Amino acid sequence: MLNNLKTTLLLAAMTGLFLFVGYSWRGEQGIVFAFVLAVVMNFASYFFSDKLALAMSGAQPVSREEAGRLYSIVERLAAKANIPVPKIYFIPTDSPNAFATGRNPNHASVAVTRGILELCDDEEIEGVLAHELGHVRNRDILTSAVVATLAGAITMIARMVYYAELFGFGGYGGGGNSNNRRGGALSALAMLIVAPLAALMIQLWISRTREFEADHTGAEITGNPYGLARALEKIDRGAKRLPMNVSPSMAHMFICQPLSAGQFLSSWFSTHPPIRERIERLIGRDFV
């Protein structure tokens, strides 16, 4: 129920954002255009955000013949979690990571990288996949996917407004004197800088608590928190050594921060709780 409320609020926020920008840009005419765009974006966020996330990550569907190890683990864990078996995807990158997406347990997918399969043993992979199925069972996968869409939309709007003001198409009907255009361009430039930070704040609000919850749920499903704890430590080290080439707007979806500190200001604004804290909550202590 709480995650459904979060999703509704996020979709409402995206609608409000589009309407505000539309009115600021073109008055009543802009509101009509923005409303139509918001409806399209909300529809796409609900029904297609998971497909967008899978495409943006480079995930590819994988068959049982190609990934019997994965299918065996996922099917066993899904039965324990009492949820339908999600679709399974493979991401061809050496950076170790994984994520789940979908609008509900009946339309869920899990994706794992080549790197995580090579780095982790079966017990650790089981812990990771149980964590991802925890997201599915907790019904926060839709919220996560919508956040990715919203973060991308905020950045897209900021760029549109910036270029519109820069070339004199902003304001009610565009034009205006050079001072107005210069002031509008400066405001748009400020928005171009602030908007991605606003998107990041939304990701922070959603992501940190849900990672702790999914860790706890995953440990409950397997009955073995140590497998997940060891996997988190390995993935964290591996992801820092080999960051993924993914959009920052979907960084919060992965089990560990997939981007480097330089890419995502992760030393200040990580979308994930500290790995040490997650491990301590799982097993009561940090690894030595």
C-alpha positions, 0 to 999 in steps of 0.5 A: 500500500505504501509503495502504491502511494509513493508511485501515485505521488511520483506520477502526480509530481511528474504531471505537476512538473510538466504543467508548471514548465509548460505554463512558464514556457508558453502560458495556457497553450503550453499547459495543454501541450504539457498535459498531453505530454504528461499523460503520455509519460505517465502511461509509459512510466506505468506500462513500459518503464521496466522495458525501458530500464532493461533496454537502457541497461543493455539487458538481453533475455536468456533461455534456460539452455543458456542459463540453467544455473540462474533458472534453477536458483530463481525458480527455487527462490520464487517458490519460497517467496510465494511469487511468480517466477520472473523473466530472467535477463543477462547483461553482457558486462564484466561489472558485477551487479543485478536489478529487478524491475516490473509493475507487479509480481506478475510482470517482473523481471530480474537482470544479472551481469556476466561479472556477477556470475563470474565473481560470486558462488552459488550461495552468494548468487542466491543471496543476490537474487533473493534480494531482487525477489525481495524487491518484487515481493515488497512491490517496490519495483514499479516505484523504482522504475517510475523514479528512473523515468521521472529522473530522466524526465526532469533532466530532459525538461531542464535541457529543453528549457535551457535551449529554448531560452538560449535561442529565444523561444522561451516565455509567452510567445518567445522573443522579447528584448535581449536583456529578457532573453539573457535573464531567461537563459541564465535562469534556464542554465540554473535549472539545467544545473539544479534539475539533475540534483532534484532528480537525485534527491528523489532517487535518494528518498526512494532508494535507501530504505528500500535497499535495507528492506530488500536485504532483510526480505532476501535474508528471510527468503534464503534463511542465510544472510551470510551469502548476501553479505559476502556478495555485497562486499564482492559486488561493491569492490568489483563495481568500484573497480569496473563501473557500469556504463548506465544512465545515472537516472537508473543507478538506484535500481541496482543492488549496489552503486553501479557508477564511479564516484566521479560519475555520480558524486557518490561520495556525497549523494550515493543512492545506496546505503553504505555497504558496511552498514548493510552488512552489519544489519544483515549479520550484526557485524562488518567483515574483517 
